[in-house]
Structures are given as C-alpha cells and as structure tokens.
Amino acid sequence: MKKMMIIIIALLTILGCKIDKQALNINNSKKYIIYGSITDSKTGELINSAIIKALFNHVSDTTDSSGHYYLKLKTDFDTLIITAPYYDTLYKEIHLSDFKNKIDIQIIKKKLICTPVEDTSRVYYWYIKNITTGKDTIEEIELYPRGLFVRFYPAVTDTHVIMNLLRKYNLKLYKNDLSINDRQWTASICIPDTLKRAECFFTPYGKENINNFGNEEIVEYSFGIFDGGTHVPSGTIHFLFKDDFAETQIDSFFNVNGLRFIYTRPYYPKNKKFYAAVVTPRSKLNVLDLGIKLSKDKNVDFLSVVMGFSPPRDCE
C-alpha cells in the first residue's frame, strides 16, 4: 500500500510539472521570429552595427550593412534593448501574436552640446604680406555658418573611420567631397542642423578642455569656410624668410607656432627658398589669426594664408 502511494505522488508531481509549463506558454518546440530594420528617428537613415538584445530570451543580433536584424525567440513576449554608437539606448516591450513578426525600430541620436571655440560676433581677416609689391593686403571675410573644411591626419587611411565620425556629429559631406591631397584626406562639410554654428566644430586652437569634432583624434584641422565658399582656408601658410634666418631657426619657428613643415622649393626671382607649412592642433591660434601674427615677425619677408576656392556655398 505504501509503495502504491509513493507511485501515485510521483505521477502527480510529473503531471504538475507539465501543467506548469503549459500555463507559462513556454514550449521549446515553438520559435517566434522577429526581424526588421533599425533607423535614425530623424533622418530615416538605416543604422549598421546596432545591437539588439532580447532580455528574457538571452539572444542578440547586430544589424548588417543595410541596417537589418533577425532574432529567434522561445516566448511570445520580451523586452528588446537596442544600442548603437552615438544614439540613446532604447528599451522596447514586445508581445507577439504571430510566429513571424516584422518590427522596425527607430532610435534617437544623442544631443551634442554646442560650444563655440571662437567668438560668434568676431570679424575675420585674410592677410597677405607681399614681397613683390611691398604692399600688405588685408581683406575682411565673412564666416559661412553652415560649412567646414577639414583635414584628417596622414595616418587615417580608412574612409569608413571618417564617415563614422561625421555620422557621430550629424555632419554631411558636401556633394560627396572627400578627396586626398598630399596623402591626407580632406573634406568640405555641411552642417545640416541650423541650430548649431560652424564655430562649434572648429579645432579649439589655444583652448583646453574642449571636447568637440575639431578636437577628435583623427582631425588635424577643422576651420571655417568664408563668403559662401569663395574663401576656403586650407590650413596652409606660405613663407619667405630673411636671408640671415638659418634653416635650423626655421624649424624652431615652425615648431613653436604649432606648424608642420610640408615642403620647400626655390624662389628664383629673389634667390630664396619658399616654405609651406600647415597649422596643427598645437597652434595657439586659428590659421587666419596666426597668419596676421606671424606676418609681423621680423624674420618673415613674405607670408600668405593659402585659400582654396571650392564650395560649399549652398548646403541644404
């Protein structure tokens, strides 16, 4: 009799376990599929490398190059956690009615604080110290608030790294204008958000503790575009020095002023050497202000801040 009671209790225990599993609607033979895209809530841009996790099912996926994901779940409910670089983390509860479910998800880009690194009311001047005419030229130029010219460090060879950085700051290439000059990638860039000004993205010359686009690790030079695109300082300055200014002194001159020497060539009319150097983040002044300062140096015979003449002048 006692053995019979033990067998009955064991059977009831097994049946109870089966009933509990059915009540919880957990059946390992069923699979719920969710799939879809992850996009920017403002631009609709598909986001690759976003991670989508199903909290209770302990599964995850990373969006592919076209911004799509695919997950298999064992339950008809879960909480999804979506993360992506430069975006706010999103938590989304789901309750599924079908075994196959398309769920497209939008996420919001993190807000960036705008810290102008130049006085937004200041006036900019383009200065040339002319050795030929003996006359100096100084021209007032107006900052175009929607554009930037950027030069990246020579070590940057992967354009995907550049594009990811632009995406972080919601910046756009002007007409896909990403080009390489002297083994360095350069770009004309549009600022689509009209609430922010170009000064927020400048390299913070001579200023400390400013973390912005211009101070990013791969950016060597980020500065303004002027007069709607007719004046684009490339960050390069051309020099002719006094005859008694030795080359070792020129090296020190460049280093002290945060300039990087790029080339020299003969200047035949005056039997001199023509020097070119570029502004780096070590400079204490932006290229226009530095040009004016160095033009007054007693060892400088000629100085010109190099201007390009490329857009953008019509950023949307």
ABEGO torsion letter per residue (X at the ends): XAAAAAAAAAAAAAAAAAAAAAAAGBBAABBBBBBEBBBBAAAGBBBBGBBBBBAAAGBBBBBBAAGBBBBBBABABBBBBBBBBGBBBBBBBBBBABABBBBBBBBBBBBBBBBBABBAABBBBBBBBBAAAGBBBBBBBBBBAABBBBBBBAABABAAAAAAAAAAAGBBBBGGBBBBBGGBBBBBBBBABAABBAAAABBBBGBBGBBBAAABAABABBBBBBGGGABBBAGBBBBBBBAABBAAAAAAAAAAAGBBBABBBBBAAAGBBBBBBBBBAABABBAAAAAAAAAABAABABBBBBBBBBOBAABX
